[in-house]
């Protein structure tokens, strides 16, 4: 009986320790707090070409260039990248994004929209 009680006590200590370490690792942003979007970039468009987030959201846009190097730039927010864009949506409005790299004749029409509510 003593062995069972000691075993339960040790198990409780181990579980509590795991919980404490997991919650106090110094990582202030949990994965569920980040809005992640995968955007396929191709000649001459994006899929999806519309992203909606809320003000204050932490946003990650992963860009999958399917045929050549494209990327995304959002001039009104001063953000751009070819593979990943990370930012906090701190300004409300509708923001048009454009292709970062010259990709052919339809390059100037290649765009999408970010809406921050």
C-alpha positions in Angstrom: 0.0 0.0 0.0 2.8 2.4 0.8 4.4 1.7 -2.6 1.1 2.7 -4.3 0.8 5.9 -2.3 4.5 6.8 -3.0 4.0 6.0 -6.7 0.9 8.3 -6.9 2.7 11.0 -5.1 5.7 10.8 -7.5 3.4 10.8 -10.5 1.6 13.9 -9.2 4.9 15.7 -8.8 6.0 14.8 -12.3 2.7 15.9 -13.9 2.8 19.2 -11.9 6.4 19.8 -13.0 5.6 19.3 -16.6 2.7 21.7 -16.4 4.8 24.4 -14.7 7.7 24.0 -17.2 5.3 24.1 -20.1 3.6 27.3 -19.0 6.6 29.2 -17.9 9.0 28.7 -20.8 9.2 32.5 -21.5 7.3 32.2 -24.8 4.7 34.9 -24.5 2.9 34.2 -27.8 1.1 30.9 -28.0 0.5 29.2 -31.4 -3.3 29.8 -31.1 -2.7 33.5 -30.8 -1.1 33.7 -34.3 -3.2 33.8 -37.4 -1.3 31.8 -40.1 -2.3 31.9 -43.8 -0.8 29.9 -46.6 -1.0 31.9 -49.9 -0.2 30.3 -53.2 1.4 32.8 -55.6 1.4 32.1 -59.3 1.4 33.9 -62.7 -0.7 36.2 -62.3 -2.6 35.8 -59.0 -2.9 34.6 -55.5 -5.0 31.9 -53.8 -6.5 33.0 -51.5 -6.4 36.7 -52.7 -8.3 38.0 -49.7 -7.3 37.7 -46.0 -9.3 39.1 -43.1 -8.0 39.6 -39.6 -8.8 41.7 -36.5 -6.8 44.6 -35.3 -4.2 43.4 -32.8 -3.9 39.9 -34.4 -0.4 38.6 -34.9 -0.3 37.5 -38.6 1.9 35.1 -40.5 1.5 34.8 -44.3 3.4 31.9 -45.7 3.9 32.4 -49.4 4.1 29.4 -51.7 5.6 30.5 -55.0 4.3 27.8 -57.3 6.0 28.7 -60.6 8.6 31.5 -60.1 9.6 33.9 -57.3 6.7 36.3 -56.6 6.3 37.4 -52.9 4.0 39.9 -51.4 4.4 43.6 -50.5 1.8 45.8 -48.7 3.1 49.3 -49.3 0.6 51.0 -46.9 1.9 48.9 -44.0 5.5 48.9 -45.1 5.7 45.1 -45.2 7.1 42.7 -47.8 8.6 39.3 -48.2 9.2 36.5 -50.7 8.5 33.5 -48.5 7.1 34.6 -45.1 5.7 37.8 -43.8 5.1 38.3 -40.0 3.5 41.3 -38.5 0.9 42.6 -36.0 -2.2 44.1 -37.6 -2.2 47.4 -35.8 -4.0 49.5 -38.3 -7.6 49.0 -39.5 -8.6 49.2 -43.1 -8.3 47.5 -46.5 -4.8 47.1 -47.9 -4.0 46.0 -51.4 -0.9 43.7 -51.7 1.2 43.4 -54.8 3.8 41.0 -56.2 7.3 41.8 -55.0 9.2 40.5 -58.0 8.8 41.1 -61.7 7.2 37.9 -62.9 6.0 38.6 -66.5 3.5 40.7 -68.5 0.7 40.3 -65.9 2.9 41.4 -63.0 1.3 44.8 -62.6 -2.2 43.3 -62.2 -1.1 40.7 -59.7 -2.7 41.7 -56.3 -4.7 40.6 -53.3 -6.3 42.3 -50.3 -5.8 42.3 -46.6 -8.7 43.5 -44.5 -8.1 44.5 -40.9 -11.3 44.9 -38.9 
